[in-house]
Amino acid sequence: MTENVYVNYLVALEKPFRNFTVITRPALIIPPVKDNMKNMYALFRQLSITGVADADFRRNTIFVKGDDEEVARQLEENRIVFVGKERDTVRLEVNRDLNTMRAIFYQALLRYVSKKGFRMFWGRKRSGWKKLLPLDFDIEELIKRELAIEIGDDLVLYRGLYVMLEIFDSGDAILWVDLYSPIVKQSEVKPLSPKEAKQLGLKDKYTAYIPTPIKRLELTKKLLGMLCEDSKLNVAFADGFAISFICDFSLLRVSE
């Protein structure tokens, strides 16, 4: 017996990471290093949201898609990083620069989903998953569409998405997608961690609203429909380069 099973990832068109270029500049974080590391990534997110640049820092180097001069100016003006004058255009390699490629992609994705009414939460670094929630939509509209459920005073269970980018040596890429259903404290616009929910006695609330596999797929596709245009998820970087994902899950034929 053979059946079709949906595999929950979106396929990118045209091997987008085969020729993925950035501008690099030498850089050194100004002490206190730990504090300025946080300040640097906060600034990177601001610059990404405004469309100035999508940037990352590794190996005493900043990697930029976009306006590297403005990135350098703001880092130095805020006494966060010393940035060297030397600049090169470099093609990133998957076997060496995978984490940088992902980081820069997520900066561009942050800007894209923000324009669509979603907010991105980074979560634990080790997991690799980013969390997208439609927090800038009208709550009543979301409730009607079964994408939010009021479960108590100031508490709402939202339907959102987990996403994770996977890049292959060939330059191909896929975006893994799964349903994310956190409880959000509305006054703080912040998802509760499982530990926080447990401390508030909300563990049963999580399990009560776990959808069936069919409903899970339906909700996931509904959320993708809010993010996609013309059946594509088009993520544009600050330098004009763009990656397009086909907004449909692949079907896998499984034999028992």
N, C-alpha and C positions, 0 to 999 in steps of 0.2 A: 504493500500500500504506500502511495506517495502523496504527500501533502505540501502545500506552499506555506512557508514561514517567512514573515517579515524580519529583516535584519535591520536593527535600528541605527543606521548611519547614513549620512548624506555624502555623495561622491562629488569631489571637486573636478571641474573641467580643466583639460589642457595642461596637466603636470605643472601646477603653479609654482612649485618649489624647485624646479629644475634650474631656473635662472633667477634666483631670489637675491637681489642686490641691496646693499645698504651703504651708507656713509659711515666710516669709522674714524674716531679721533681718540688719542690717548687721554686718559683721565685719572685723577687721583682724588679719592674722597678726603675731605678736610675733617680733622678730628673735631668733636667726638664722632668716631666712625659709625658706631651703632645708631646714634640719633640721626646722623646725616644720611645713612643708608635709607632709613624710613622716610626722611624728608625728600630724598631723591626720587623714590618710587611714587610718592604722593605727587610730586611735581610732574613726573612722567605721565601720570593719569590725567592731570589737569591739561597738559599740553596735548594729550591725545583727544580728550573730550572736545577741545576747541579746534581740533584739526590742524594744529601746528606741526606735530610730529608724533610718530610712534617709535618709542625708543626703549633700549635695554642697556644694562651695564654688566660686563663680565670681563675678567682678566685685565683689569685696569684700562678698559676700553669702553667707550660708549658707541652703540650701534644705532643708527638713526635712519628711518625712512621719513623724509620730510625736511623741514628747515633746521639743519644742524647748527647753524649760526645762532638761531634763537634759543635752541636748547642750551648751547654753551653759554650764551649771555645770561640766561636766567639761573643756571646752575652756579655761575660765578658771582652774579649779583646777590644771590641769596646765601653766599658763603657755604655752599654745599659741596661743590666739587671744583678742583682746578682742571681746566680743559686745555689740552695742547692745541697749537695752531695747525699742526699737520692733519691733513684729511685725505682719505683714500676711499675710492669706490670699490667695494669688495663683494664678490659672489659668495654667499654662505653655502657651506657644505653640510649635508644632513648628518654625516658621521662625526662631524666636529662641532657643529653649531645648532644642533637640534633644539636645545633649550632656548637659545636666543630667537630662533625662528618662531617657536611657539609663543614666547613672551611678546614679541612684536605683533604677531597675529592677534593675540588676545587684547592688546591695546586697541587695535583697529576694530575688533569685534565689540569692545566696550562702547566705542563711539557709535557704531551702527545700531546696537540694541537700545542705546539711550535715546536715539531719535525715534525709535519705535515704541517708546513708553515702557521699556523694560529696564531693570537695574541688574547689574552684575555683582556677584559676591565671589570673592576669590577662594574662600575656604582654605582647607589645609593644603600646603604645597605638595606634600607627598602624594595626595590622591590624584592630582592632575585634572580633576573635574572642576569646571566653573559652573556657577549657579545663576540662572536667569529667572527673574520674577517680574510679572507685569504690574508693578506697584504704582505706576503713574496713570493707570486706567481708573475710570470711575468704578468704585467698589460694587455698586448696584448692577452695573453692566456685567461685571465679572461673575457675580452671583447668578444672574440670569443665564449666563453661558456655562454654568457649572465649573467655573475656574476659580471660585472662591466660596468658602463656607464659613459663616459666622458661628463660632463655637463657644463664645463667652464674652464677657466685658473686655473690650480692647483687644480681643484675640480673634484672628481670622486664619483659617487654613487655606493657603493659596496653592494653586496648581502652577508650576513653573517647569523649567527644563534644566537638566544637567547637560553640559556639552564638554567634549574633549577632542582636541585635534590630534590626529595621528598622521605622521609624515613618513613616506617610504623612501628608500634610497633612490628610486627612479625619479623622484620629484612629485609623484602622485600624492594625494592626500584625501583623507575622509574625516568627517566630523561626526563623532559618536554622539547620540542624542538619547536621553532617557527622561522619564517623568520625575519631577522633584516636587514634593508636597510638604513644605514646612509650615509650622505654625508661626505666624508673625504677630508681634506686639505692635499694634497700629500706632500708638503714641510715639514709639521709637523707630518705626519703619525698619524693623530689624528682625530677621528670622531667628527664632530660638534654636539654640543647639539642642541635640537630644538630651544632654545633661541638664540644661536649664528647664526643658519641658518636663523631665522626670521630677526635678525638684519642685515644680509647680503642680505635680500630680496629673500631668496631661498625657502620660504614656498611652492610656486607653484611647485618647482622642486620635492619636496617630493611627492605631490599628483599626479603629472603627471606620475610617475613611480610606482604607487601602482599596483601590479599584480592582476589578477583575481584569485579566489580561486584555480582553476585548475593549473594555472601557479605558484602560491605560493607553492603548494604541489610539483610540478616538481622541482622548484629551491631548496626547502628544501631538497628533496631527493638527488639532485645533490651534494649539499654541504656535506651531510652525507656520500655520496660515497667517498668523498675526505678524510674523517676522519676515515672511517671504514676499517677493513681488514677481509676478509673471512666472511662478513656479521655480524661482531661483532665490537663493540667499547670496546676495552680492556684497562682499566685504571689501570696501575700498580703503587703501592705506593713504597716509597723509601725503605721499609723493605721487599719487595718482594711479599706482598699480592696484589691480583688483583681483580678487579670487571669487569665482562663482561656484556655488554648490547646487546640485539639482535637489529640489525640495521634495524628494520622495524616497521612501525606503526601498531597498532592494528586496526582491523575493528569492528565497532559497528553497529549492526543491529537496525535501527530506524523505528518504525511504525508510520505512520501518522494517 
